Amino acid sequence: MSQPHRHVAFHPNSAQAQRGHAISNIYDQDWHQPDYSTFSSNKSQGWPHRDLLKAIKNQPSSKWKALLSEQLSTPPAWRHDNIVPTILYFFTYDLIQYGGVKAATLSVSSLSKYTNIYTTLSNHPLTYIQACDHDGLMLWATTLYESVDSEGDRWLIYNFLRFLPQLSVTEHFDISQFSSPFLSLSVDPFRLSVDQCFMTLEALLSQSNGSALQRLFCAVALILGFYGALRRGEVLRLRCQDIVCNPDNPCRFTLRVCNTSEGNTKK
């Protein structure tokens, strides 16, 4: 009762036209297929977030959002060997569009300050597979955080890590391990309602640009995740033997969530 914000949920309203446009490319591949013929130990890693900063550098802040939506609306694809540059791109995009914690619009100097951590991030690559595993992601974040010594640099890294749960690939990241234990808890109770779940199912099954198996697997993952209260990684690691049928009621089954070779469930 002393922290009312922990007990509040909300239901956002969005226009049907906007919803239809948002799911039109849901089955598009947004990651690079590994091309083993181009592998090179001396290959340099690009940082696409710098293109965002370059585009707004000489433009008034009133035109930034228009530039993002018109010219820079297509994000870079996820690379299998290192997704950190793509994460930093989304982090920079979010700062430009929504601002920071205290200011709705940040100056170019502030944006450069928050994103100059790419010089540190370049020494700590994160593979796509490692990011999908909770323990692997936490180990990467801990190593990154401990690699900097000054309090100012650690705060910049913490500010970047705090953004990770906003992305589907790293939504299972636990920022509380990097926060002071004396801070009050903040729990977001928001989740889909039953009606919103059915609406999402209809959207997944009605898209024509995805294959039949894509639509089926996505719908099954949503149903199991919603009614089983599973996290993203737990849904991905679910096996046939983890679905236990009830002999007394054939229409009822139990989901057994356990550790696998791909990763461990969150305690």
N, C-alpha and C positions, 0 to 999 in steps of 0.2 A: 504493500500500500504506500510505502514511502517513495516508490519510484513508479509513478503511474505510466510512464512511457513504455514500460515493459509489458503492459497489459492492454495495448491498443492495436487493433487491426484496421485495415482500410481496404476499400475496393475501388481501384482506379477505373475511371470511365474513359474510353477512347472511341473515336469514330470508327464505324465499320469500314470506311474507305481506307483509312490509315492502317487498320488491322490487315486488310487484304493485301495492301502493298508490302507490308512488313514480312508476310509469310510467303510471298511469291517466289523467293529464292531460297527457301528453307532447306531444300535438298541439294543445293549447289555445293560443290566441293570447294572448301575455303582453305585447303592446305596443299602444299607442294608434294607431289609424288617424288620419292627419292630417285635421283638420277645418278647412278653409281659411276657413269662415265665422266661426270663433271667434278668428282670429288678431288680435292687438292688440299694438302696441308697448309699451303700458303694462301689459300683463298680468303680474301678480306670480307668482313661482315658489314653490310650496309645498315644504316640507321634511318629508317623512313620518317621518324618523327621530326627530323631536321627539315624535311620538306614542308611540314606544317608550319614550323617556326619561320622558315624563309618566306612562305606565302603571306603571312600576316605581318611581317616585320615592318613594312612601310605602308600599311593600311590602317585606317582608324578602327578602333575597337567595335564601332557600330556595324562594320562590314564583315567582321570575323565569322559570324554564324552563317551568313550568306555564302562566304567562300567555302566553308566546311560542307554545306549542303549541296552546292552546285559543282565545285571543282574537285573537292577532296572527299567525296562520299563513299568511294570504294576503298576499303582498308586493304593493306597488304595481306597476302596469304600466310598461313602458319607454316613455318619451316620445320621439318621433322627433327633436324639436328640442333636447332636453337630457336626458341620462340620468344626470347627476351626482347629483341628489337620490335616485334609485333606488339608485345605487351606494353612497351614504352610508347609505341605509337598511339595505342588506345588511351593510355594514361595522359599523354599530351593533348590528344583530341578532347578528352573529358575536361581537362583544365581550361582549355580555350573556350569550350562551349558553356561550361557551368561555373567556372571560376574555382576558387578555393573554399576553405571552411568559413572564412570571415568576409571575403570579398566576392561579389558575383562576377566581377571582371578583373582579371589579373593583368599587370603590366607585362610588356615583353621581357623586361629584365627579370621579373619574378618567374616567368615561364622558363627562361633560360636557366635560372638558378635551380628550379625544381627538376629540370630534365638533364642537366649537365652530369648527372650520375652515370650516364652511359659510358663514361671513361672507366668507372669502376665495374659496371655491369659487363663490360667487354671481357673481363677476366673470369666471369662466372656464367658460362652458357648453361641453358636449361633445355633439355630435349623434350619433345612433345610427350613421349612415354613417361618420362620422369615427372612431368607436371601433372599427369593424370593420377599418379600414385601419391597418396597423402603423406606417407613417411618420406618418400623421395623429395617431394616438394618442400616439406618442412626442413629436411636436412640441407637442401640447397639454400633456403632462406636464412637458416642459422649460420651457415658458412659465409654467406654474403654479408650478413649483419656484423659478424665478428671480424670481418676483414678490414673494417674501417676503425680508426682509433678515436678521432675527434667526435665530440658530442654533436657538433653541427652536421657533420657528414652522416652520423648515425640517424639523426632526425630526418634527413632527406631520404635515406634508405627506408626508414620506417614509414614515411609518408607514401613512398612508392609501394611498399608491401601492403599497406592498408587498402590499396586499390585492387589487389588480386582477387578478392571474393566477388568483385563485380563482373568478372569474366567467367564464361561457362567452363573453360578448360581448368581454371584454378579456383573455382567457387568453393572448394572444400578447404581452402587455406584458413588456418586458425591464427588470426592476428593477436589473440589474447596472450600468446606465449611471449610476445614482444612488448606487452603493456605492463604498467605498474600494477602489482597485485592489490594496491590500495584504491584503485579506481572503481567506481560503482559499475555493476554489471549492466550491459546494454544488450538486450535480446530482441531481435526483430521477429515478431510472431506472425508476420504476413505469410500467407500461402494461398494457393488456389482454392476457390470454393468448388463444390460439386458441379455447379452449372458451368463454371469457367473450365473445369476439367473436360466436360463433355464438348464444350465449344472448341477447346484445343484439339481434342480427338477428331472432331469433324474437320478442322482445318488441316490436320496432318493427313487424313485419309482422302481429302478432296483434291489435293494438289496433283496435277497431271505431269509435272516435270520430274517426279521421283518414281523409281521403279516400284513394283508391287511389293518386293521384299523390304525396301526402305520404308515404305508406308506402314507395312505390317510390324516391323521391328520397332519403329518409333512409337506406334500406338501401344504395343505391348509394354514397352519400357515406361511409357507414361502411366499406364494403368497400374503396373506393379509398383512404380515409385510413389504414386499418389496414395493408393490404398495400403501399401506396406510401409509408408513413411520412410522410404529409403533415400539415401544420398546418391548423387550421380555415380560415384565410384562403386557403391554397393550394387546399383542396378547393372553396371557394366560387368561386374565380376560374378553376377548370379549364375549358377550352374543348374543343370537339370536335377541333380541330386539334392539341391537346396530347396526344391519345391516338394513338400511332403503332403500327400493327400490324406484326407480323413476317411478311414474305412466305414465309419458310421454315417457319414454325410458326403457323398461323392461330389457335391457342388462346393465343398469347403476344402481349402488347403492352407498350409502354413509355410511361410517363408523363413528359411534358416540362414541368417546372415553370419558369415564366419570369415576368418582370414584365409587368403589364398596365396598362391605364388606370385600373383600380379600385384598384391597389396593387402594391407590390413584395414579392418573396419575401425572407425574412430571410436575410442573408448568413451 
